């Protein structure tokens, strides 16, 4: 019985063989021999599926660094974060509440600024006239693969 992983392992059993295969694929894509969108879709699906499988298998992850197939596998913590909400520090609670209010107020102003299409003048406290400009919209084009 053929397994899907057996097919993948045909590409190489060492880091050098896998890197050589990867370079060949890159050249085929660059030379237009392969539809890059189809290839990207296949690879993205494979990586997403593998990531889910690894998350499901967290308990079986090795605890020590090891080498296999020319690769070094090193377990390490990633995305470390701290939750301070249970610390009960009075000043932290005060500042956190203040920060939350500032974020809410700022978001409200940003939503209003998004609606401005042309510069406009407003009068602020003290009677000063200020010119308000529309925000600069920034984006980059990507290819989303689902």
N, C-alpha and C positions, 0 to 999 in steps of 0.2 A: 504494500500500500504506500503510495507517494504522499508525503506530507508537504505542506506549503513551505515549511522551513528548510526541507531538503533542497527545494528549488533555489532558495536564497543562498544556501551554503555552496552552491556551484560557483558563486562569484569569487570565492576565495576562503581560505582557512587561516590566513595570516594577515596582519595589518598591511604588509607590503602588497599582497595580492589584492586585498580589498581596495587599497589606495590606487593601484594600477587600474582596476576595474572602474573605479570612480572617475579617474582621469579619462578613460575611454568613453564613458557616458558623457562627460562634460564636452568632449570634442564632438561627439555625435550630435549633441544639442546645438553647440555653437555652429557646426557645419550645416545645420538644418536637416539632418538625417532623421531626426525624431521630433515629433510634435511636443514642444516644451510644455504646453498646457496639460496635455494628457499625462506626460511624465510627472509633472509637478503634482497633479491630482493623485496619481498612484502613490507617489512617495509620501505626500501629506497624509493620505489615508493609512498607509503602513505605519508611519510614525505615531499617528494618533492612536491607532489600535494597540501598538506596542506600549505606548505610555499608559493606556488603561490597564493592560495586562500587568505591567510593572507595579502600578498603584495597587492593584488587586493582590499582588504578591508581596507587599511590603514586609510581612513577617519573615519571608524567606530571603531577604536581602542579606548579603554577607556583611559581617561586622568588621572585618579586617581587609586591608588593602591586599590585592592579589593581581597577578598577571596571567593573561590567557590570550592566545591567538595573536600575540604581539601588542596587545593593548594592556594598559594598566587601569584597573578598576579600583577607585578609592571612594569608600563611603564617606560622606560628609554632610553636615547640616547645610541646608540652603533655605533662604527666605525666613530667617529667624526674625521674630517679632515679639514684642512684649505687650501685655495687657495690664495697664496700670489701674484699671477701674476698681480693683479690689484692695488697693493699697490703703485707702482711707486717709490720704494726706490732705488736710484741709485746703492748703494753698493750691495743690494740684487740682482739686475739685473746683475751686473758685476759678482758676485759670482755664480749665477745660470748659466750664460753662460760658466764660467770657469768649473763648475761642469759637465755640459753637455759635454764639450770637453774631460774632463778627462774620463768620463764614456765611450765615444765613443772610445777613444784610448785604454782604458783598455779592452773593449770588443774585439777589434781587436786583441790584444795580446793573450787574452784567446782563441779565435778561432784558432789561430796559435798553441798555446800550446796543444790544444786537438788533434792535428795531430801528436804530438811527441809520439813515442812508446818506445824509448830507450833513456837513458841519452845522451846528446850531448854537445859539448863545443862550445861556441861562444866568439868572441872578442868584448868587449864593449869599449866605449869611453875611451881613455887613454891607450889602448892596453892590458887591463886586460883580462885574460881568465876566463870565468865563466862556470861552468857545469850547464846545464839546464836539469831538470828532468821532466818526463811526469807528468801531474796532477794525483792526486789520485781520482779515480771515486768512488763516494758514491751513494748508492741507497737503498731503502727498497722495499720489495715485498708487494704489496697490492692486494686486489681483487676488481676490478672495476665492479660496477654494473650499468647497463644502462637500 
